[in-house]
Amino acid sequence: MPVIFPVIMCGGSGTRLWPASRPSRPKQFIPLAGNRSLFQETVERVAPLAGAEGALIVVGGAAHHHAILEQLAEIGREAVVLLEPEGRDSAAAMATAALWTRRQDPEAVNLFVASDHHIPDGEAFRNASRTASEAAANGRIVTLGVVPTAPSSAYGYIAPASTGLSDIQAFVEKPDTATAEQYIASGYLWNSGNFIVRADVLHAEIEQATAGLTEAVTDALDEATFDGGVIFLGRRFTAAPKISIDYAVMEKTKRASVLPVGFEWSDLGAWDSVHASGEGDVGLHVFEDADNCLVRACDGVMVAAIGVSNLGIIVEKDAVLVTDLRRSQDVKKVVERLKTLSPRHLDFSRPPEEALADGAVRFASWMRQAALPTWCTLGQDAAGGFEELLGQDGRRLGAARRARVQARQIQVYAEAGRLGWSGPWQATARTGLDWLNRRFLNSDGLMRARLSAAGDPMDETVSLYDQAFLMFALATASQMTPEHATEDQAVAVRDRLLRDAPRSGGLVEAGAHPYQSNAHMHLLEAALAWEEAGGDANWSALADRIVDLAQSRFIDPATGLLREFFSPDWSPAPGADGMLVEPGHQFEWAWLLARHARARSAPDLLDVAWKLFEGGLRGVDPKRGVAVDAMNLDGGIRSARARLWPQTEWLKAALILASLTDDARRDLCLTQAARAQRAMWRYLTPSGLWHDKMLENGRFIDEPAPASSFYHVMAAFAQTRASLGALRPDLVSALELS
């Protein structure tokens, strides 16, 4: 059997199924005949044909990006998703999928199917497709011709040359009923619109028959941008001739064949065909002497029908259709009239999504008026120590205090001063640093891990992670509080850590995972901060060392994803530990490596950052629109819970990459930044606090706000201000903290 790459074509708007089907939610994404959408049913029908060597491909419009990903996730399927910047009809879509397929396997066969057909017998369809693929492997272009069950003016017809798999004599358009009866008597078949063809054959046929199409789609694929598992085709796609595959190839080629099939098939193109499926009724309804009616009612609506027959009653929140089922094709006429009578009913109304610039201005106001004042008053005691937690009502909770949180809060307020906040940043940072030095430092200058709520030592562990944040806080404070000898203190900590470390490879962390990437990430952050603050050359050397380690050990060369845990020789840890990937850390490392690449003028390293960013996007849940906590190296979700901090890292990475590119990827990054910012805003509260953990159902765990998150939020704001201030000078004053 040839290797098959099924291709699901998600075009079409389903106009005759208004008001349920509209441009933003066309019929393929609606459950019309059963509990799953037609798209999901199609995925389940064709995915087994891909086997281990092929891959499922979905071609759709950019407007349906999230619908495609959501519905794939709901049924646990993965696919390569090719998104068009605008629809250019079936020939361009099929040519693009065939080109992508050829680049994976030059001899593979594509099975092109519509996303909105109803075929209850999936196995019969797969058997027919396998038969057709054998002919396709030998150079034929095979379409499936359905044996008609009744004359229909809703479908096009195919005239076969003979019985069985045969050449095609003619394609004919949708006839009237009388002509359809003649076609059936002559052995014509319904044109199902499914095609099976070797990818290279289709490419050659289109290249020969339609000038400019293969060139346009090749350029579009070459200049595509990647969003996780999604490929956004470049703008050149819009230059492809807008032509159907029937006109471009099938009516001209000498390779066309048709395979008759007898399984049940419908394109569910109108309400009468939905009713005929026997599974079209949805919602609450009561019939009294009503016969042969179809009812679809949206949630919360009850439909009652008395003494009627052959009606379709379709109820949405903003529109109601009542039609004689025999006139279902005429719904399209109603839609045409709505274009002038009531255009707003042509599509579902959607609340506008907050633009990146608007969210950034609101972010600055929230930081200035809510978050920074809250955490330097309610979040810091009179002695200078920072609270670990604040209740959602703003009350202090008296929890044990971690060294890393004290260092993070010092850095936050020193950074606020650098960004011009007019509040008491200096006193907050200074008293916090003094308190940290008194309470947390050991005689060797390193920090213990934890104090009790009363301020007594309770955990003497010395971790790389904690010391990294101490050095980071000192770097930011060095620029704002010159009376503190912060560089000397930071250098002493750095040299103490490196003194007993091997001259190459990674540093060993305390605790259950001594060989890890996370602690090194924050050491890199501290080293870059000191480099930018004018520290000695050893900071740059430390940064270079960690970046080399990341590229040689932490990042998996096959996937471009960064692992979390390792063995003593810095090879991946065995078992589940070695497969763990955190989307938030993909973004965070991407941000750091982009900064390092900018400082070193290293485009190859910037490419590494891009791959990490794309890897992080694979962990964004399309339904909730948030980055999840954890996945596996193969992309499978390990933990669907979503904390606040990955959203901030998503925002930072998108913005810095937007500022470092001037090609089509900038638009992708700015779109991602807007998505990340909207995700972050779901966690932030008006009082300057936040929720930390979102469950899979979209609800938050009811718990206090952790102070540790403020470091992530501040870094996201700083990057927002830097990137948007550079890209949009008109926003500079609105993003000030003063």
N, C-alpha and C positions, 0 to 999 in steps of 0.2 A: 504494500500500500504506500502511496506517496505521502510525504509529510504535509499535513493540512494546517493552514493558518486561517481559521474562521474570521470573517470580518462582518461586524454588525453595523449597519448603516442607520444612524439615528436622525436622518433628515425627515422633513415632512412636518406639517402643523396640524393635520387632522381637522380641517375646517368644518367638515360636515358633522363633527361630533361636538360642536359648540352646544351648550356653554361649558361642558366639562373639559373639553380640549381647547387650549388657547396657547398662544406663542410661548409663554413662560412655562407652561405645563402641558406640552402636547400629548397626544393620545398614547404614545409609546411608554410614557411614565405613569400611566393610570391603570389601576386594576379594572379591566373591562370584562374579563371572562375568568373569574377566579380571584384568589386572594393576592396574587402577585401581579405586578405590572406586566404588560406585554414585553417590555424590554427585558425584565428579569426572566420571563418564560423563555425568551429567545436565547439569553445567556445560558440557561440550564440545558436548552435543547442542543446547542452547538458546541459548548465547551468540551464535552467528552471527545469530540472529533480532533481536537488539537493534540491530544496525547501528551507524551513526555517531551517530544521534539518540537512541536509546533507551539503557537501562542495565540491567545484570543486577542483580537484587535477590535476596538470600538472607534468609529469615526462619528463625530458629532460637532455641534456648534459650541463656541466658547460660552454662550449664554446658558448652556445646559451642563456646564462643567460639574457643578455641585450635585445636580440630580443624578448624573451618571455615576459619580463616585459614591454617593449615598446608597444608591440602589445596588451597586456591586457589593458594597460592604454589608448590606442587609442580608445578602444570600451567601456571603463568605467567598466571593469570587474575585479574582484579580484579572486585569486586562491591561494591555497597552492602549492608552487612550490618545487618539489624535484629534486635536480640536482645531476647527477651521475658524479663521477670523471673520469670515462671512461665507454663506452658502454659495457654492458655484455649481450646483447640480451633481448628479451621480458620477459622471465621468471623472471629474477632478478628484472627488473623494476616493473613488476606486483606484485611480492611478496612484494616489499618495499611499494608500495602504499596500498596493502591490510593490511600490518602490521600497517601502520599509521592509516588506517581506523579503524581497530580493537581496537586501543587504544582510539579512539574517541567514537565508538559505536560497541560493540562486535557483534551485530546482523545485522549490515548494509550490504547492497548489493553494490558491485562495478560494474559500467558499464565501461568497458575498450574499448576505441575507438582510432583509429588512427587519427593523427592530419592532415592528408593530403588527406582525402577522400572527394569526391564531392557528396553531397546528397541534391538536391534542396528542397525537401519536408521535412522540419524539423519536422513538426507536425506528419507526417506519421512515421518518425523515432522514435519520442518520444513515440507514441502510441505502437509501436512494442517493444520498450525498457521497457515500463511499463508492458506489457504482459509477457515479458521474465523475468522481475524482480520478478513476483509472483512465477514463477517456481523456480527461483534461491533462493527465500526465503525458499523454501521447500527442498533445498539441491542440486538442479540440477546446472550444468554448461552449460549455454545456449549460443550458438553462433547464429548469424543472417545469414541465408543462402539466398542469393539474387536469385530470379527466373531469369535465364539467358534470355537475349533478343536476343542473337546470339552466335554462337560458338566462343570461344576466347581461345587462347593459352597463354594469359597474366595472367590468374587467376588460382588458385587452385580450386578444386571442393569438394563438400561434398555429400556423398550418404546417404539420409535419409532412415530410416526404414519404414516410412509410410508418409501419408500426415499430414499436420498440425504440431503442436509441437510434435516432435518425437525423439526417440533415433537415434544415428548416427551409420550407418553401417561401413563407411570408410571415411577417408580423402585421397584425391589423389592429387599428384603434378600437376603442369601446364602441360597439354597434348599438343600434336600437334593438328592441326585443325580437322583432320579426327576423332581423338579420342574424341575431344570435342563435335563433332556432336553426337557421340554415347552416351556420357554422358548425353547430353540434352534430347535425346530420351528416356533415362532410368530414367529421373526425377531428375537428379543431380542438385545441386544448386551451385552457386558461393560462395566460402569461403570469406566472407567480412572481416574477422579478427576482428570483434567486439565480445566481450565476456561479459556475465552478470553472476556474481557469488557472492555468499555471501563471505565476506572477510575471515571468519574463515574456510570456506570450502576450499577455494583456498590455504590458508596457510597449512592446513592439507594434501591436495593432493600433494603440492610441497614438503613438509617435507617427505612424504612417498616415493615419486618417485625420488627425486634428492638429493643425499647426500651433505651436506655442504652448500646448497643454503640458507635455512632459517637462519642458524647460521650466515652466512656472512652478510646478509641484516639486521638482528637484531642488530649485532654489529655496522654496518654502520649507522643505524638510532640512536642508543644509543650514538654514538660518533660524531654525526652531529654537525655542527656549523650553526648559524643562521645569516642571512643578511637581516634584515627587515622581509618581508614575505617569504623569500627564505630559504630553508633548504639545505645546502651543505652536502651530505652524506659523512661519514667518509671513510678513505682509505680501510677499510676492504671490502668495496663493490667490490673492484677489485679482491678479492679472490672468488667471487661468480662464480659458473660454468657458462660458456657462452653457453647458450642453449635457443632455442625458446620455447614458451609456448606450441606449437603444439607437439614438441618432449618430453618436460618435463612432460606434463600433458594430453593434449587432446587425444593423440593416445593411452594412457594407461588407462585412467579413465573409470569407469563404470557409471559415472554421466553425461556424455556428452549428450546434446540434441541440436537440431537445430530447429529454428523457421523460416519458409519460409517467405520472405518479398517481396513485389512487387514494392517498390518504386525505382525511378531512382537512380543508384549508380555507381560510378566509382572511382578507386583509382588514376585517372589522372597520371598514371605511365609513359606515353610516349606522344610525341607530337601529335600523331593521336587522342588519347583520349581527349587531351586538345582541339583540333580542333572540335571534335564531341560535346563538351559541348556547342558550339555556342557562347561562350563568351571569346575565347582565344586571339583574335586580340588586340594588344596594340601598340600604337605609330603611327607615320606618315607613310603613304604608299599610293602609286598610282598603280593601276592595269590596264593594257591595254591587253584585251583578255587573262586574267588570270583567271583560274577557280579552285575553291575548294582548295584555298591556305590559309595557316596560316602565319601571319606576327606578329612578336613581335620585336619592335625596341626600343632601349634605347633612352633617352632624347637627342634631338638635331640631330637625325639621320633620314633621309628620305629614305625609301625603295621603289624602283620602280620595278615592275615585268611585263614582256611582253611575251605573247604567251606561258605561262607555265600552268601546272595544277598539282594538288595533291602535292604541295611542302609546306614544312615548312621552313620558313626563320626566323631565330632567330639571332638577332644582339645585342651583348653587346659591351662595349667600347673596349674590348681587344680580342674579338673572334666573329666569324660569323659561324653559322651552316646553311647549305642548305641540306635538306634531302627530299627524296620521303617519303611522309607520310606513305605509306604502309611498309616502312622499319624503322619506328621509333624505334623499339626495338633494331636496330643495332647501335644506338647512343652509347650504352654501349661499343661496340667494339672500337669506336673512343676514348672514354675516356681511355680505357685500353692502346691504342697505345700512348696516350699523356703522360703516365707515364714514357715512355722512350724518346719520341720525344721532348716533351716540357712540363716538369712538372709544370712550372710556370703558365700554363693555366688551371691547374686542379682546382685552386681556385682563387678568386678575390685577387688582391694585396691590402694590407692595409698598410698605414704608420705605422711604429712601434710606440708603445706608450712609452713615456718617463718612464724609470725605476725610482723607488723611490730614489735610491742613486744618479742617475744623476740629478734628479730634485732638490735634497737637496743641492748638490754642487752648482748648478746654483742659488739656493735660497740664499746661503751664499754670493755668489759674488754679487748678486743684492742688498742685504742688505748693504754690505760693500761699494759698489761703487756707488749705486744710491739712495736707499731710505733714509738711515741715513744721507748722506750729503745733500740731498735735503731738508729734513724737519728741519734741524738745521740751514739752511741758508735762503732759501726762506720761510720756514715755521715758522721762529721765528724772531720777530722784535728786534731792537737794545736794547730795554728796558728789554727784556726777555720774553715777552708774545708770546704765540704760536698762529699762525693763525688757524682759524676754518676750512678754505677751501683753496685749491689752484686750480686754473683753470688747465685744462689739458695742457695748454701751460706754466704752472709754475707761472702764475701771481697771486699776492695776490688780494683778492677780498673784503677785508674790511668788513667782516661779524661780527655780534655780537659774543661774545666769551662766551662759557659755561665753568663753573668750572670743570666739569668732563673731558673735553678735555684737559684743562691745566694740571690736575693731571695725566691723562693718558700719555701725552707726557713727563712729568717729569719721570714717571716710565719707559717709553720706553728707554730714554737715560741713565738712571741709570742702566737699564738692559743691554744695549749695553756695558757699561763700565765693568759690571760684566763678560760679555762674551768676553772681550778682544778687543773691537773695538779701533783702534788707533786714531780715529777722536776726535773732541773736545766734547766728551760726558760730561765731568765733568763741563765745563763752561756752556754747554747747560742746564744740569739738575740744576745746582746751581742757574743760573740767572732766570731760569723758576720758581724754588721754591721761590726765593726771591720775584719775581713779583707776584706770586700767593698769598703769605702771605700779601703783601702790598695791593693788590687790591680786593681780594675775601674774606678775613677773616673778620668776625664780631667780636665784643668785647668778645663773649663767645667762640671764637676759631673755630666756625663752618663756613662753606663756604656759601655765597650766591650763587644763581644759575647762574646768567648771568650778563655780562657787555655789554654795547653798543660797537660798533666798535671804538668809541672814548675813551673807557675805563671808562665810567660812569656806576654806578649801574643801572640796569634796571629790575631785578627780584630778590627780597629778599628771595624767597622761600628757605628753608633749607630742603634738601631731604636726606634720608638715602643713596640713590644711589650715590650722589655726595660725601658724607662724606666717604663712603666705598672706593672710589677711592683716596681720599686724604690719608687715612690710608694706602692703598696699595702702593701709590707712596712713602710715607714716609718709609715704610718697605724696599723697594728696595734701596732707597737713603741712608738708615742708614748703609748699607754695603759698600757704595761707597763714601759717603761724610761725614766722621765722625765729621767734624767740625760743622755740623748742629745737634742740639739736637732734632732729629726727633722722637725718641721714646717717649720722654716726651710729645711732641706735639700730637702724635698719641694716647697715653694713655689718654690724656685729652679729645680728641674727642670721643674715645670709651666710656669712663666713662660718658661723658655728654649724649651720646645717650642712654646708658643703665639706667641712673639715673631715668628717667621718664617712662621707659618701664616696662611692667609687668614682674614678675619674671619667668614666663613660657610662652610658646606660642611665637608668632612672634612679630616683631616690626612693627609699623605702619608707612607707607610711606606717604609723602605729595602728593597731587594731586588727580586725578580722580580714581585711583585704590590704595587705602590705604592698602589693604590686598593682597599682591602679593609675589611671590617667587623670582622674579628677583633681587630686592634689597638685599635680603638675600643671594643670590648667590655671589654677590660681597662682602658682609660682610664676607662670608666664605673665599673668596679668600684673603682678607686682613688679616684675622685671621691666615690662614695657612702661609701666607708670613711672618708675625711676629713670628709665632712659629718657622719657619725655620731660621729666623734671630736671634733667641735667646731671644725673648721677654718674658715678665713675664707670669706666669701660667694662667692668666685670658684670654690670647689669645686662649690657648688650650681649656679652658672652653667655650669660645664663639663659637669656631669651633664645639665642641661637641654638643652644644645646637642647632646650626643651622642644623647639620646633623641629629639629632634626629627629629627636626621639619620636615625636608625634608622627612624622612622615614614615619613619622606618619601622616603628613598632605598634603604635596605637591605632593607626588607620589601616583597615583591611584593604589590601590592594585590589581584591576582586570586586568589592562593592563600593569602595570609597567611603565606607562608614567607619566611625571611630568606636572602638570597643572600650569597655569600662575596666575589666579585670584581666590580670595576666599571671603567668607562672614566674618563678624566680629568674628564669633566663629571658623574661619579657616576651615570650611567645604567648599566644592566647591561653587563658585559663581553661582547664578542661570543663566539660559539661555546660550547664546552663549559664554559669558565671561568664564563660568566655563568649557566649552568644548574645549577652545583654547589650542593647543599644538604647540610649536615651535621646529622644529627639531634641530635648532642650540643650543637651551637651553638644549635639551636632551644630546647632545654631551658635552656641557660645564659643566653641572652637572656631567656627567659621568667622565669627567677629574678630577674634584674636588673631587668627592667621591672616585675615585681610589687613588688619592694622600692621602686622609684621611685614607683610608683602609690600604695603605702601611705604613703610620706612626703609625697606631694603631695595625698592624698585624691582621686585621679583614677580614677574607675571606668572611663572610656573606655580608659585605658591598660591597666587590668587586663584588659579584654576582648582587647586586643592580645596580652597575655601568654598568655591562654588559647588563642588561635589558634596561637601559636607552640608551646605545649605540645602541642596536638592534632597539629600538624604533625610534631613530634618523634616522637610515638607511631606515625606512619606508618612510621618507620624502625626499629621494633622487630620483629625477626625472630620470628615466632610459634613456630617450631620450637625454636630455641635459647633463646628468651626473653631476648635481649640486643639492645641498640640498636646498629645497624651503623654503620660509619664514614661512609658517604656515599651519597646518592641524588641524583636529578635533580629539577628543579622539577616535573616531571610525576608524581613519586612513584616512578619506577622506581629500582631499586637500582643504584648505580654501584659500590660496594665493599661486599661482604658480610662482609669482615673486621670484627671488633668489638673495639675497644680498651677498656681499663678506664675511662678518664675519662668517656666518654658515659654509663656506667651511674651514675656519681656525680652527674652533672648531671641525669639523669632523676629520681634520688631527691630532689635538692634542689628541683627545680621542682615535683614532685608534693607535697612537704611544705609549701612556702610557699603554694601555691595552696589546699591543704587548710586551712591556718590562716587564709586570707583569705576563705573562703566558708562559709556555713552551710546551703546547700541540698543537693540531691541530688549535686551535683558533689563535695562533700567525700568522700562514700563512694568515688566513682570515684578521686579523688586518693589516698586512703589505700590503696585496692587497688593502684593503680599504684606507690605508694611501696613497698609490700611486694614487688611484682614486681621493682622496681629494686634493692631491697636484696638480694633473693635472687640477682639477676644479679651484683651487685657481689661477693657472697660467693664466687662461683665463681672469682674472680680472686685473692682474698686468701689468703695462706698463714699457717699458725699461727705462723711465726717473725717476723711483722711485715713481711714482704715481699709481693710480688704478681707475678702474671703480667700482661703488658701487652697482648698481641695474641692474640685467639681467631680461628682460621681458620673457614671456612665449615663444616667437618666437626665443629666443636665442640672441636677440640684447640688447645692453646696452642703458640705458637712457643717453643722452648727458648732462652731468652735471659735476660740479667740483668734485675733489677728497676730501672727508671729512677726516680731521685729525683724527677723532675718530676711524677710522679703523686701524690705525697704532698699537695700543695696541694689537688688535687681531692678526695682522700679526707678531709682535714681539714675542708674546707668542707662536705662531705656530712655529716660527723659533727656539726659545729656546727649545721647546719640541723635535723638529726634531734633533737638535744638541745633546741633552741629550740621546734620545732613540737610534738613529742610531750610535752615538759615542760608546754606550755600546754594541750594537749588531754587529757593524762593526768597530772594532778598526782601520782598515785600512783607514777609512774615517775621522778620528779625525782631522788631519791637514787640510784637504780640507774644513772642516766645520768651521774653525776658522774665526773670524771677523777681526783679526789683519792683 
